[in-house]
Amino acid sequence: MDQIRLRRLEELLREEIASLIASGEIRDPRVNTLISVTRVEASRDGSTAKVWVSLITEDEKKLESAVQGLSSAAGFVQSQIARRVKLRLTPVLRFIADKGIREGFEMTEKIKGLLKE
């Protein structure tokens, strides 16, 4: 798959997964509507995709719990994507906790602390 089609697939997957989460269609209690899909990375053949998710709260346990909930609902999410989007092959989804936002916030706070000194 060429790079342009691959990027379009990744963006489409990101939008559809975010829509499923925000609308509350995923009924797992661990999956909160405050979860955001930060990035999707599909394989070159489009058979698998890694989905990075982040949670606004600072509680790392809640983020890990949400990732476990999404992982257990991956089959449902894949079936919903297959219904909504016409793809030859619906990718197998793997959810990963994205801690980059929280780490960036912590780094900003450390820099602010150093500047005050």
N, C-alpha and C positions, 0 to 999 in steps of 0.2 A: 504494500500500500504506500502511495507516495505521501510526502510530508504534509501537504495541504489537506488531503482527505483524512489523514490520521489526526491532525489538529482539529478538524471539524467534528470528527467522531468523539474526541475527548471533550470538546466543548458541549456537544449534544448530550453526552452521558452526564456531565457535570450538572447541566441544567435540569435534566430529567430526574436525577437522584435528589437534587436539592428541592425540586418541586414535590417529590414524594415525601420527603422529610417534613417540609414546611406545611404541607396540607394535612399531616397527621395520618396518612394512609398506612404507615408502618405502625402496627398496633403494639409492638413490644414496649413495655413500660420503661425500659432502659434508654430508648431512643427519644430524646427530647427534641422539641421543635426549634430549640436554640442552637442546634448543631448546624455548622456550615461546612459545605464541601469546598475545600480550598484548592484542590488540584486533582486532576485525573490524568493518569499516564497509561495509555494503551500500548500493547505489544505491536510490533510491526505488522503482524498478520491479523490483528484485531480480535484474537481469540480470548485474550485476558486483559484485565484492566486493574490497575491499582488506584484506589480512591482514598485520598487523604482527607480526613475530617477533623474539624476543630470545634471546641466548645468554649463559649465565652467565659464561663466560670473558671476560677483558678484551681479547682479541685481536680487533681490528676486521676483520682479513683473514678470520678463520674465520667471522665473522658474515656478511660479504659472500659468502663461498663457500657458506655454508648457504642464503642467499637465492637464489643462482644455482641451487643444487641443487633447491630447492623450486620455483623457477620452471620448471625443466626437467621436473619431475614434476607440474606443475599439471594436466595432462590426466588423469593417473592419479588424482590426488586428487579431481578433479571427478567422475570415473567412479565412484569408491568412494563418494562422498557421494550420487550419484544412486542407487546400489544400496541404500544404507543408509536413506536418507530419501526419503520420497515428496514431491517438490516438482514443481510444474508446470514450473518452469524452474530448472535448476541454474545458479547464477551462475558466470561466468568469474572465476577467481581471479587476483589480482595480489599478489605477496608483496613486502613492504617491510621493511627492517631498522629495528628500533626501538632507538634508541640512548639513549632517555630514562632507562632504569634506570642505565646506566653514567654518564651525565651527572649524574644525581641523586646517585650515590655520590661522584663527583668533587667536586661542590658541597659535600656534607656534609664531606668531608675538608678542603676549603679553609676552611670555617667553623670546623672544629675547630682548624685551624692558626692562624686569626686569634684565636680565643679563648685559645689558649695564650700568645700574645704579649701 
